[in-house]
Amino acid sequence: MAKDPKKPGLDLDSSPARLAALKRLLGTTVVKVEASFTDRVSK
Amino acid sequence: MSGASEKAVALLRQLDLSIYTSADRDEVLAFKCAPIGHRPAEAAQDLIYKATDRLGDFGSGYPYFVLARDNGVLVGAIIFGLEHPDDPAIQIFTLGVAVTRHREGIGTMLKKIAMALAVSDEAFPNAVASTVHRANYRMNGLNDNLGIGRNQDPLDGEFYITGATVELVNGPEIVRVTDRPPED
């Protein structure tokens, strides 16, 4: 099924092949993000 | 701290982050983040516009719809969250930076914030994903610079699936926007 660029998301629930491809990426790619948080309520 | 990190921290302190509300609608609909004729960026821009009225279409529950302003001017927007409750990663549904502010690191900063929130929010898995058109060179470059992996979408060769497991290490302060819009 072609991706509709006007629709958000990967639709992983109905796309086992995409889910498998994503899981492969997550298993092999780790990104460290340097951050600490201060909470603030949005305006 | 490296020069690049100092620049990132300075940018972070400069930006004012808030969660989208209906009061932002007109400003968001006037927001231009796609260069003329750049179809992948236009698609991202259209999704930002769509979210002003139909944020509920973006995944399960209400996702984060975060706006970034610089001196009161909207310079960036990002929408992210879980598409389905059991997904292994949050998804960046769309991301846009004002055309006048490209190549300043604003998009990278917004994506880092989304990734950091993925780790810090217990409702989210510690991973991030997105789908990016292969011709969206700027977004692919942004992801490459962040170290996010990509594979060709097995169902549509025009797109990449991107993803990474995220680890949070102590670093520059990020202001966490804690409020979410109420569900209708």
gemmi code that builds the backbone of each chain (N, CA, C; Angstrom):
import gemmi

chains = {
    "A": [
        ("MET", (0.849, -1.196, 0.000), (0.000, 0.000, 0.000), (0.881, 1.240, 0.000)),
        ("ALA", (0.663, 2.114, -0.983), (1.477, 3.321, -1.070), (1.171, 4.263, 0.092)),
        ("LYS", (2.180, 4.993, 0.498), (2.008, 5.964, 1.563), (1.281, 7.181, 1.017)),
        ("ASP", (0.238, 7.602, 1.731), (-0.454, 8.831, 1.373), (0.180, 9.961, 2.162)),
        ("PRO", (0.908, 10.866, 1.476), (1.603, 11.923, 2.233), (0.655, 12.866, 2.952)),
        ("LYS", (-0.628, 12.815, 2.578), (-1.588, 13.697, 3.241), (-2.114, 13.097, 4.541)),
        ("LYS", (-1.745, 11.845, 4.800), (-2.174, 11.212, 6.049), (-0.972, 11.033, 6.969)),
        ("PRO", (-1.123, 11.382, 8.227), (0.006, 11.239, 9.139), (0.197, 9.786, 9.548)),
        ("GLY", (1.410, 9.453, 9.892), (1.669, 8.163, 10.510), (2.013, 7.051, 9.545)),
        ("LEU", (2.517, 5.984, 10.133), (2.971, 4.829, 9.366), (1.916, 3.740, 9.259)),
        ("ASP", (0.844, 3.882, 10.010), (-0.228, 2.883, 10.008), (0.340, 1.499, 10.292)),
        ("LEU", (1.089, 1.400, 11.375), (1.795, 0.159, 11.692), (0.855, -0.990, 12.015)),
        ("ASP", (-0.329, -0.668, 12.520), (-1.271, -1.725, 12.897), (-1.663, -2.599, 11.713)),
        ("SER", (-1.745, -1.967, 10.539), (-2.183, -2.728, 9.375), (-1.051, -2.960, 8.386)),
        ("SER", (0.172, -2.714, 8.824), (1.318, -2.865, 7.937), (2.426, -3.642, 8.639)),
        ("PRO", (2.294, -4.971, 8.713), (3.320, -5.776, 9.407), (4.717, -5.582, 8.829)),
        ("ALA", (4.809, -5.365, 7.519), (6.135, -5.195, 6.920), (6.789, -3.908, 7.409)),
        ("ARG", (5.993, -2.841, 7.520), (6.533, -1.585, 8.052), (6.922, -1.744, 9.512)),
        ("LEU", (6.081, -2.432, 10.269), (6.379, -2.640, 11.687), (7.691, -3.407, 11.843)),
        ("ALA", (7.872, -4.430, 11.023), (9.108, -5.215, 11.096), (10.308, -4.358, 10.719)),
        ("ALA", (10.154, -3.522, 9.685), (11.260, -2.652, 9.273), (11.606, -1.667, 10.373)),
        ("LEU", (10.587, -1.137, 11.035), (10.838, -0.191, 12.125), (11.529, -0.888, 13.293)),
        ("LYS", (11.064, -2.070, 13.643), (11.678, -2.782, 14.772), (13.147, -3.093, 14.497)),
        ("ARG", (13.466, -3.379, 13.240), (14.882, -3.601, 12.903), (15.695, -2.336, 13.162)),
        ("LEU", (15.124, -1.204, 12.780), (15.822, 0.069, 13.006), (16.018, 0.330, 14.501)),
        ("LEU", (14.948, 0.109, 15.258), (15.026, 0.404, 16.693), (16.031, -0.512, 17.392)),
        ("GLY", (16.191, -1.717, 16.840), (17.120, -2.652, 17.453), (18.568, -2.368, 17.127)),
        ("THR", (18.798, -1.554, 16.133), (20.175, -1.323, 15.694), (20.620, 0.140, 15.828)),
        ("THR", (19.692, 1.032, 16.140), (20.028, 2.456, 16.159), (19.663, 3.051, 17.517)),
        ("VAL", (20.652, 3.577, 18.186), (20.423, 4.233, 19.477), (20.930, 5.669, 19.375)),
        ("VAL", (20.080, 6.599, 19.755), (20.460, 8.006, 19.766), (20.423, 8.505, 21.200)),
        ("LYS", (21.514, 9.116, 21.624), (21.553, 9.719, 22.963), (21.182, 11.190, 22.847)),
        ("VAL", (20.204, 11.592, 23.628), (19.776, 12.989, 23.634), (20.179, 13.600, 24.961)),
        ("GLU", (20.924, 14.669, 24.873), (21.353, 15.356, 26.092), (20.293, 16.375, 26.483)),
        ("ALA", (19.677, 16.147, 27.627), (18.632, 17.069, 28.062), (18.333, 16.851, 29.534)),
        ("SER", (17.855, 17.867, 30.164), (17.217, 17.757, 31.467), (15.981, 18.640, 31.386)),
        ("PHE", (15.040, 18.396, 32.276), (13.748, 19.040, 32.113), (13.393, 19.984, 33.251)),
        ("THR", (12.774, 21.052, 32.876), (12.084, 21.913, 33.812), (10.634, 21.961, 33.351)),
        ("ASP", (9.718, 21.619, 34.243), (8.310, 21.607, 33.852), (7.739, 23.010, 33.816)),
        ("ARG", (6.904, 23.238, 32.818), (6.193, 24.505, 32.732), (4.850, 24.268, 32.064)),
        ("VAL", (3.841, 24.838, 32.646), (2.513, 24.684, 32.060), (2.413, 25.574, 30.833)),
        ("SER", (1.843, 24.997, 29.781), (1.695, 25.757, 28.549), (0.791, 26.963, 28.756)),
        ("LYS", (1.001, 27.969, 27.920), (0.170, 29.174, 28.008), (-1.289, 28.821, 27.734)),
    ],
    "B": [
        ("MET", (31.887, 22.397, 26.642), (30.775, 22.376, 25.681), (31.284, 22.852, 24.321)),
        ("SER", (30.921, 22.092, 23.292), (31.376, 22.458, 21.964), (30.630, 23.685, 21.456)),
        ("GLY", (31.159, 24.261, 20.381), (30.488, 25.406, 19.791), (29.080, 25.072, 19.346)),
        ("ALA", (28.932, 23.867, 18.754), (27.605, 23.456, 18.286), (26.644, 23.319, 19.463)),
        ("SER", (27.112, 22.737, 20.573), (26.246, 22.581, 21.737), (25.878, 23.924, 22.329)),
        ("GLU", (26.838, 24.836, 22.377), (26.548, 26.173, 22.907), (25.477, 26.851, 22.056)),
        ("LYS", (25.579, 26.679, 20.749), (24.580, 27.261, 19.851), (23.210, 26.647, 20.116)),
        ("ALA", (23.172, 25.320, 20.341), (21.903, 24.640, 20.582), (21.263, 25.134, 21.882)),
        ("VAL", (22.070, 25.292, 22.915), (21.537, 25.758, 24.199), (21.029, 27.190, 24.059)),
        ("ALA", (21.775, 28.017, 23.353), (21.337, 29.397, 23.152), (20.014, 29.438, 22.396)),
        ("LEU", (19.877, 28.571, 21.392), (18.642, 28.523, 20.617), (17.482, 28.052, 21.487)),
        ("LEU", (17.774, 27.045, 22.315), (16.732, 26.499, 23.190), (16.200, 27.577, 24.132)),
        ("ARG", (17.085, 28.379, 24.671), (16.660, 29.425, 25.615), (15.929, 30.555, 24.904)),
        ("GLN", (16.196, 30.681, 23.622), (15.594, 31.759, 22.842), (14.142, 31.447, 22.480)),
        ("LEU", (13.852, 30.163, 22.290), (12.532, 29.777, 21.806), (11.530, 29.664, 22.953)),
        ("ASP", (10.312, 30.071, 22.650), (9.222, 29.973, 23.604), (8.302, 28.854, 23.125)),
        ("LEU", (8.182, 27.800, 23.909), (7.403, 26.632, 23.500), (6.029, 26.658, 24.146)),
        ("SER", (5.049, 26.264, 23.388), (3.699, 26.160, 23.952), (2.931, 25.072, 23.218)),
        ("ILE", (1.891, 24.591, 23.873), (0.997, 23.617, 23.248), (-0.057, 24.365, 22.443)),
        ("TYR", (-0.337, 23.864, 21.242), (-1.347, 24.495, 20.385), (-2.701, 24.548, 21.077)),
        ("THR", (-3.367, 25.686, 20.949), (-4.771, 25.810, 21.334), (-5.513, 26.484, 20.182)),
        ("SER", (-6.828, 26.498, 20.255), (-7.614, 27.090, 19.168), (-7.290, 28.572, 18.986)),
        ("ALA", (-6.785, 29.213, 20.020), (-6.407, 30.628, 19.894), (-5.235, 30.826, 18.944)),
        ("ASP", (-4.497, 29.754, 18.681), (-3.337, 29.825, 17.775), (-3.721, 29.564, 16.321)),
        ("ARG", (-4.977, 29.212, 16.072), (-5.374, 28.671, 14.767), (-5.009, 29.597, 13.601)),
        ("ASP", (-5.401, 30.840, 13.671), (-5.150, 31.746, 12.537), (-3.652, 31.902, 12.282)),
        ("GLU", (-2.904, 31.996, 13.368), (-1.453, 32.153, 13.218), (-0.831, 30.914, 12.572)),
        ("VAL", (-1.313, 29.745, 12.964), (-0.771, 28.506, 12.402), (-1.156, 28.382, 10.922)),
        ("LEU", (-2.383, 28.768, 10.593), (-2.818, 28.660, 9.196), (-2.076, 29.643, 8.282)),
        ("ALA", (-1.473, 30.656, 8.865), (-0.666, 31.607, 8.083), (0.812, 31.230, 8.084)),
        ("PHE", (1.138, 30.169, 8.803), (2.526, 29.733, 8.969), (3.028, 29.083, 7.675)),
        ("LYS", (4.146, 29.556, 7.163), (4.714, 29.015, 5.928), (6.045, 28.335, 6.240)),
        ("CYS", (6.042, 27.011, 6.091), (7.278, 26.277, 6.357), (7.779, 25.548, 5.116)),
        ("ALA", (7.023, 25.600, 4.034), (7.412, 24.873, 2.819), (7.899, 25.834, 1.750)),
        ("PRO", (9.113, 25.642, 1.267), (9.551, 26.421, 0.109), (8.611, 26.159, -1.063)),
        ("ILE", (8.369, 27.161, -1.875), (7.442, 27.018, -3.005), (7.910, 25.896, -3.930)),
        ("GLY", (6.983, 24.999, -4.224), (7.291, 23.912, -5.145), (7.931, 22.697, -4.516)),
        ("HIS", (8.185, 22.731, -3.201), (8.808, 21.597, -2.509), (7.691, 20.716, -1.963)),
        ("ARG", (7.301, 19.719, -2.751), (6.097, 18.946, -2.422), (6.172, 18.226, -1.077)),
        ("PRO", (7.292, 17.573, -0.739), (7.322, 16.906, 0.566), (7.120, 17.896, 1.717)),
        ("ALA", (7.733, 19.077, 1.585), (7.562, 20.070, 2.652), (6.143, 20.629, 2.652)),
        ("GLU", (5.559, 20.736, 1.452), (4.167, 21.202, 1.379), (3.236, 20.197, 2.049)),
        ("ALA", (3.524, 18.913, 1.904), (2.707, 17.891, 2.565), (2.810, 18.026, 4.079)),
        ("ALA", (4.031, 18.284, 4.564), (4.219, 18.480, 6.009), (3.463, 19.722, 6.470)),
        ("GLN", (3.527, 20.763, 5.662), (2.822, 22.004, 6.010), (1.305, 21.770, 6.041)),
        ("ASP", (0.801, 21.025, 5.060), (-0.639, 20.749, 5.021), (-1.084, 19.963, 6.255)),
        ("LEU", (-0.230, 19.061, 6.730), (-0.587, 18.304, 7.933), (-0.661, 19.227, 9.148)),
        ("ILE", (0.212, 20.212, 9.204), (0.154, 21.185, 10.309), (-1.165, 21.945, 10.246)),
        ("TYR", (-1.546, 22.363, 9.035), (-2.827, 23.065, 8.890), (-3.990, 22.156, 9.300)),
        ("LYS", (-3.942, 20.906, 8.832), (-5.015, 19.962, 9.128), (-5.180, 19.769, 10.637)),
        ("ALA", (-4.061, 19.770, 11.339), (-4.106, 19.506, 12.778), (-4.828, 20.597, 13.551)),
        ("THR", (-4.947, 21.787, 12.968), (-5.632, 22.855, 13.693), (-7.090, 22.501, 13.950)),
        ("ASP", (-7.672, 21.714, 13.073), (-9.072, 21.323, 13.257), (-9.253, 19.844, 13.563)),
        ("ARG", (-8.266, 19.040, 13.180), (-8.471, 17.589, 13.268), (-7.277, 16.910, 13.933)),
        ("LEU", (-6.888, 17.443, 15.066), (-5.747, 16.846, 15.764), (-6.056, 15.418, 16.209)),
        ("GLY", (-7.346, 15.145, 16.414), (-7.737, 13.796, 16.811), (-7.442, 12.745, 15.753)),
        ("ASP", (-7.211, 13.175, 14.500), (-6.867, 12.220, 13.441), (-5.410, 11.767, 13.531)),
        ("PHE", (-4.651, 12.420, 14.391), (-3.220, 12.127, 14.492), (-2.993, 11.146, 15.642)),
        ("GLY", (-3.098, 9.877, 15.349), (-2.751, 8.886, 16.337), (-3.808, 8.674, 17.399)),
        ("SER", (-3.434, 7.871, 18.394), (-4.358, 7.522, 19.463), (-4.328, 8.600, 20.532)),
        ("GLY", (-5.500, 9.018, 20.946), (-5.541, 10.096, 21.914), (-5.025, 11.364, 21.269)),
        ("TYR", (-4.776, 12.352, 22.063), (-4.277, 13.608, 21.499), (-2.757, 13.627, 21.546)),
        ("PRO", (-2.131, 13.867, 20.421), (-0.671, 13.957, 20.418), (-0.212, 15.321, 20.926)),
        ("TYR", (1.062, 15.439, 21.102), (1.648, 16.756, 21.369), (1.643, 17.574, 20.070)),
        ("PHE", (1.146, 18.779, 20.145), (1.214, 19.739, 19.036), (1.905, 20.959, 19.632)),
        ("VAL", (3.196, 21.031, 19.396), (4.029, 22.029, 20.062), (4.403, 23.134, 19.077)),
        ("LEU", (4.245, 24.352, 19.524), (4.626, 25.526, 18.727), (5.863, 26.163, 19.349)),
        ("ALA", (6.716, 26.664, 18.482), (7.909, 27.374, 18.954), (7.878, 28.797, 18.409)),
        ("ARG", (8.024, 29.746, 19.307), (8.042, 31.147, 18.891), (9.370, 31.779, 19.293)),
        ("ASP", (9.752, 32.746, 18.495), (10.928, 33.543, 18.796), (10.482, 35.001, 18.825)),
        ("ASN", (10.562, 35.609, 19.989), (10.075, 36.985, 20.157), (8.638, 37.135, 19.655)),
        ("GLY", (7.813, 36.155, 19.971), (6.401, 36.216, 19.632), (6.044, 35.765, 18.239)),
        ("VAL", (7.050, 35.462, 17.432), (6.790, 35.046, 16.046), (6.899, 33.527, 15.946)),
        ("LEU", (5.880, 32.917, 15.340), (5.885, 31.463, 15.177), (7.000, 31.050, 14.215)),
        ("VAL", (7.897, 30.208, 14.688), (9.030, 29.795, 13.845), (9.082, 28.291, 13.628)),
        ("GLY", (8.284, 27.534, 14.393), (8.336, 26.090, 14.215), (7.133, 25.406, 14.819)),
        ("ALA", (6.835, 24.229, 14.293), (5.733, 23.423, 14.817), (6.089, 21.958, 14.654)),
        ("ILE", (5.694, 21.162, 15.639), (5.923, 19.721, 15.565), (4.745, 19.020, 16.210)),
        ("ILE", (4.343, 17.916, 15.595), (3.255, 17.106, 16.128), (3.780, 15.682, 16.271)),
        ("PHE", (3.663, 15.147, 17.461), (4.179, 13.806, 17.686), (3.371, 13.105, 18.758)),
        ("GLY", (3.433, 11.781, 18.723), (2.719, 10.984, 19.716), (2.607, 9.548, 19.234)),
        ("LEU", (1.772, 8.776, 19.913), (1.566, 7.386, 19.533), (0.462, 7.293, 18.496)),
        ("GLU", (0.733, 6.574, 17.422), (-0.320, 6.366, 16.430), (-1.299, 5.309, 16.935)),
        ("HIS", (-0.752, 4.246, 17.513), (-1.567, 3.197, 18.131), (-0.966, 2.902, 19.505)),
        ("PRO", (-1.790, 2.517, 20.460), (-1.290, 2.351, 21.836), (-0.122, 1.382, 21.967)),
        ("ASP", (-0.073, 0.360, 21.114), (0.964, -0.663, 21.264), (2.169, -0.446, 20.345)),
        ("ASP", (2.217, 0.681, 19.660), (3.345, 0.918, 18.762), (4.668, 0.946, 19.533)),
        ("PRO", (5.751, 0.491, 18.900), (7.043, 0.450, 19.608), (7.753, 1.800, 19.662)),
        ("ALA", (7.187, 2.814, 19.025), (7.842, 4.131, 19.010), (6.780, 5.215, 18.866)),
        ("ILE", (7.085, 6.369, 19.409), (6.246, 7.511, 19.068), (6.575, 7.903, 17.635)),
        ("GLN", (5.638, 8.591, 17.010), (5.890, 9.037, 15.643), (5.891, 10.559, 15.567)),
        ("ILE", (6.824, 11.049, 14.779), (6.798, 12.462, 14.425), (5.843, 12.561, 13.243)),
        ("PHE", (4.663, 13.079, 13.482), (3.662, 13.120, 12.420), (3.973, 14.226, 11.408)),
        ("THR", (4.482, 15.318, 11.878), (4.903, 16.382, 10.979), (5.790, 17.356, 11.744)),
        ("LEU", (6.601, 18.046, 10.997), (7.529, 19.020, 11.579), (7.765, 20.108, 10.540)),
        ("GLY", (7.656, 21.347, 10.967), (7.891, 22.439, 10.039), (8.585, 23.607, 10.711)),
        ("VAL", (9.452, 24.248, 9.944), (10.165, 25.441, 10.414), (9.904, 26.560, 9.415)),
        ("ALA", (9.658, 27.747, 9.915), (9.369, 28.892, 9.043), (10.441, 29.003, 7.961)),
        ("VAL", (9.986, 29.241, 6.732), (10.936, 29.275, 5.615), (12.025, 30.325, 5.818)),
        ("THR", (11.707, 31.349, 6.576), (12.696, 32.398, 6.820), (13.720, 32.001, 7.882)),
        ("ARG", (13.480, 30.822, 8.528), (14.374, 30.427, 9.620), (14.984, 29.039, 9.391)),
        ("HIS", (15.003, 28.607, 8.153), (15.629, 27.318, 7.874), (17.136, 27.387, 8.125)),
        ("ARG", (17.700, 26.222, 8.389), (19.146, 26.031, 8.551), (19.701, 26.757, 9.777)),
        ("GLU", (18.838, 26.933, 10.795), (19.308, 27.513, 12.047), (19.298, 26.487, 13.181)),
        ("GLY", (18.847, 25.282, 12.908), (18.816, 24.248, 13.940), (17.497, 24.166, 14.682)),
        ("ILE", (16.499, 24.914, 14.244), (15.213, 24.901, 14.957), (14.528, 23.538, 14.819)),
        ("GLY", (14.522, 22.972, 13.628), (13.904, 21.665, 13.425), (14.605, 20.584, 14.232)),
        ("THR", (15.915, 20.621, 14.239), (16.675, 19.654, 15.033), (16.313, 19.783, 16.512)),
        ("MET", (16.212, 21.033, 16.977), (15.871, 21.256, 18.377), (14.485, 20.699, 18.688)),
        ("LEU", (13.518, 20.951, 17.797), (12.164, 20.446, 18.033), (12.150, 18.913, 18.056)),
        ("LYS", (12.899, 18.306, 17.177), (12.912, 16.844, 17.161), (13.602, 16.290, 18.395)),
        ("LYS", (14.656, 16.946, 18.855), (15.314, 16.504, 20.089), (14.361, 16.595, 21.273)),
        ("ILE", (13.566, 17.647, 21.301), (12.601, 17.789, 22.384), (11.596, 16.638, 22.346)),
        ("ALA", (11.126, 16.305, 21.150), (10.192, 15.182, 21.028), (10.842, 13.887, 21.507)),
        ("MET", (12.098, 13.684, 21.130), (12.777, 12.449, 21.546), (12.992, 12.421, 23.055)),
        ("ALA", (13.336, 13.569, 23.618), (13.554, 13.619, 25.065), (12.248, 13.366, 25.809)),
        ("LEU", (11.156, 13.883, 25.281), (9.863, 13.636, 25.911), (9.453, 12.174, 25.785)),
        ("ALA", (9.836, 11.539, 24.673), (9.520, 10.123, 24.513), (10.136, 9.314, 25.645)),
        ("VAL", (11.329, 9.697, 26.049), (12.007, 8.972, 27.122), (11.410, 9.328, 28.470)),
        ("SER", (11.068, 10.585, 28.656), (10.671, 11.040, 30.004), (9.196, 10.785, 30.302)),
        ("ASP", (8.374, 10.585, 29.272), (6.949, 10.371, 29.476), (6.687, 8.869, 29.570)),
        ("GLU", (6.171, 8.417, 30.717), (5.973, 6.984, 30.924), (4.932, 6.396, 29.975)),
        ("ALA", (4.122, 7.252, 29.389), (3.101, 6.756, 28.451), (3.703, 6.416, 27.096)),
        ("PHE", (4.938, 6.797, 26.884), (5.560, 6.606, 25.575), (6.686, 5.568, 25.646)),
        ("PRO", (6.875, 4.806, 24.556), (8.076, 3.966, 24.457), (9.301, 4.851, 24.237)),
        ("ASN", (10.458, 4.321, 24.576), (11.696, 5.102, 24.447), (12.237, 5.010, 23.023)),
        ("ALA", (11.433, 5.399, 22.099), (11.863, 5.297, 20.707), (11.040, 6.260, 19.868)),
        ("VAL", (11.620, 6.626, 18.733), (10.981, 7.600, 17.861), (10.995, 7.069, 16.426)),
        ("ALA", (9.963, 7.412, 15.673), (9.873, 6.970, 14.286), (9.209, 8.057, 13.463)),
        ("SER", (9.365, 7.934, 12.155), (8.664, 8.842, 11.247), (8.727, 8.250, 9.854)),
        ("THR", (7.971, 8.839, 8.969), (8.075, 8.488, 7.558), (8.446, 9.761, 6.812)),
        ("VAL", (9.425, 9.641, 5.930), (9.949, 10.816, 5.242), (10.087, 10.501, 3.754)),
        ("HIS", (9.604, 11.393, 2.928), (9.762, 11.208, 1.481), (11.244, 11.258, 1.127)),
        ("ARG", (11.640, 10.408, 0.196), (13.066, 10.333, -0.146), (13.586, 11.653, -0.719)),
        ("ALA", (12.677, 12.484, -1.275), (13.097, 13.766, -1.850), (13.119, 14.889, -0.821)),
        ("ASN", (12.760, 14.567, 0.406), (12.773, 15.598, 1.450), (14.186, 15.651, 2.040)),
        ("TYR", (15.072, 16.277, 1.273), (16.495, 16.235, 1.610), (16.790, 16.880, 2.955)),
        ("ARG", (16.089, 17.927, 3.253), (16.358, 18.611, 4.520), (15.995, 17.741, 5.707)),
        ("MET", (14.831, 17.091, 5.640), (14.439, 16.247, 6.766), (15.321, 15.014, 6.860)),
        ("ASN", (15.688, 14.463, 5.711), (16.591, 13.320, 5.752), (17.953, 13.730, 6.299)),
        ("GLY", (18.400, 14.927, 5.946), (19.663, 15.408, 6.484), (19.586, 15.654, 7.980)),
        ("LEU", (18.465, 16.204, 8.408), (18.269, 16.434, 9.847), (18.345, 15.108, 10.606)),
        ("ASN", (17.635, 14.093, 10.081), (17.651, 12.792, 10.752), (19.046, 12.174, 10.734)),
        ("ASP", (19.733, 12.312, 9.620), (21.095, 11.770, 9.537), (21.999, 12.419, 10.588)),
        ("ASN", (21.876, 13.736, 10.722), (22.724, 14.442, 11.680), (22.432, 14.036, 13.115)),
        ("LEU", (21.184, 13.647, 13.368), (20.821, 13.206, 14.712), (21.213, 11.747, 14.964)),
        ("GLY", (21.595, 11.039, 13.902), (21.959, 9.635, 14.054), (20.772, 8.699, 13.965)),
        ("ILE", (19.637, 9.198, 13.491), (18.434, 8.380, 13.343), (18.561, 7.527, 12.086)),
        ("GLY", (18.235, 6.246, 12.215), (18.378, 5.343, 11.079), (17.206, 5.427, 10.125)),
        ("ARG", (17.415, 4.939, 8.914), (16.297, 4.884, 7.966), (16.433, 3.682, 7.055)),
        ("ASN", (15.262, 3.135, 6.708), (15.159, 2.057, 5.731), (14.086, 2.436, 4.722)),
        ("GLN", (14.204, 1.909, 3.557), (13.155, 2.148, 2.576), (11.847, 1.534, 3.064)),
        ("ASP", (10.781, 2.277, 2.912), (9.463, 1.749, 3.246), (9.211, 0.512, 2.386)),
        ("PRO", (8.986, -0.661, 2.996), (8.805, -1.873, 2.179), (7.559, -1.834, 1.304)),
        ("LEU", (6.658, -0.908, 1.604), (5.415, -0.837, 0.834), (5.373, 0.335, -0.141)),
        ("ASP", (6.318, 1.250, -0.037), (6.311, 2.424, -0.910), (7.735, 2.951, -1.016)),
        ("GLY", (8.356, 2.656, -2.150), (9.764, 3.003, -2.330), (10.050, 4.490, -2.374)),
        ("GLU", (9.015, 5.312, -2.424), (9.222, 6.758, -2.423), (9.498, 7.289, -1.020)),
        ("PHE", (9.291, 6.453, -0.015), (9.418, 6.919, 1.365), (10.447, 6.095, 2.141)),
        ("TYR", (11.005, 6.740, 3.142), (11.820, 6.048, 4.125), (11.023, 5.905, 5.418)),
        ("ILE", (11.287, 4.825, 6.119), (10.881, 4.712, 7.508), (12.102, 5.060, 8.340)),
        ("THR", (11.961, 5.957, 9.270), (13.099, 6.327, 10.107), (12.809, 5.921, 11.540)),
        ("GLY", (13.847, 5.663, 12.292), (13.613, 5.298, 13.676), (14.888, 5.169, 14.470)),
        ("ALA", (14.734, 5.274, 15.777), (15.858, 5.084, 16.696), (15.319, 4.858, 18.096)),
        ("THR", (16.030, 4.037, 18.837), (15.811, 3.963, 20.270), (16.507, 5.170, 20.897)),
        ("VAL", (15.878, 5.764, 21.890), (16.399, 7.010, 22.456), (16.850, 6.785, 23.898)),
        ("GLU", (18.019, 7.297, 24.200), (18.511, 7.307, 25.580), (18.721, 8.755, 25.988)),
        ("LEU", (18.302, 9.046, 27.198), (18.434, 10.415, 27.697), (19.651, 10.495, 28.613)),
        ("VAL", (20.512, 11.424, 28.335), (21.651, 11.668, 29.214), (21.570, 13.120, 29.671)),
        ("ASN", (22.096, 13.362, 30.857), (21.965, 14.697, 31.436), (22.629, 15.735, 30.538)),
        ("GLY", (21.888, 16.804, 30.290), (22.436, 17.821, 29.411), (21.687, 19.117, 29.541)),
        ("PRO", (21.667, 19.904, 28.478), (21.038, 21.220, 28.534), (19.577, 21.135, 28.957)),
        ("GLU", (19.160, 22.145, 29.663), (17.798, 22.171, 30.172), (16.796, 22.358, 29.043)),
        ("ILE", (15.757, 21.543, 29.078), (14.635, 21.703, 28.162), (13.414, 22.021, 29.011)),
        ("VAL", (12.686, 23.016, 28.622), (11.443, 23.329, 29.322), (10.377, 22.362, 28.827)),
        ("ARG", (9.875, 21.550, 29.753), (8.867, 20.563, 29.362), (7.484, 21.198, 29.453)),
        ("VAL", (6.812, 21.199, 28.330), (5.453, 21.745, 28.316), (4.526, 20.665, 28.838)),
        ("THR", (3.874, 20.893, 29.967), (3.192, 19.819, 30.662), (1.713, 19.726, 30.355)),
        ("ASP", (1.184, 20.744, 29.734), (-0.247, 20.780, 29.515), (-0.590, 20.112, 28.198)),
        ("ARG", (-1.686, 19.373, 28.152), (-2.174, 18.817, 26.897), (-3.600, 19.300, 26.694)),
        ("PRO", (-4.001, 19.502, 25.453), (-5.373, 19.971, 25.245), (-6.352, 18.904, 25.713)),
        ("PRO", (-7.475, 19.304, 26.290), (-8.453, 18.323, 26.757), (-9.077, 17.590, 25.583)),
        ("GLU", (-9.442, 16.347, 25.844), (-10.116, 15.588, 24.799), (-11.554, 16.034, 24.698)),
        ("ASP", (-12.040, 16.128, 23.474), (-13.442, 16.525, 23.270), (-14.378, 15.394, 23.677)),
    ],
}
model = gemmi.Model(1)
for chain_id, residues in chains.items():
    chain = gemmi.Chain(chain_id)
    for i, (resn, *xyz) in enumerate(residues, 1):
        res = gemmi.Residue()
        res.name, res.seqid = resn, gemmi.SeqId(i, " ")
        for name, pos in zip(("N", "CA", "C"), xyz):
            atom = gemmi.Atom()
            atom.name, atom.element = name, gemmi.Element(name[0])
            atom.pos, atom.b_iso = gemmi.Position(*pos), 0.0
            res.add_atom(atom)
        chain.add_residue(res)
    model.add_chain(chain)
structure = gemmi.Structure()
structure.add_model(model)
structure.setup_entities()
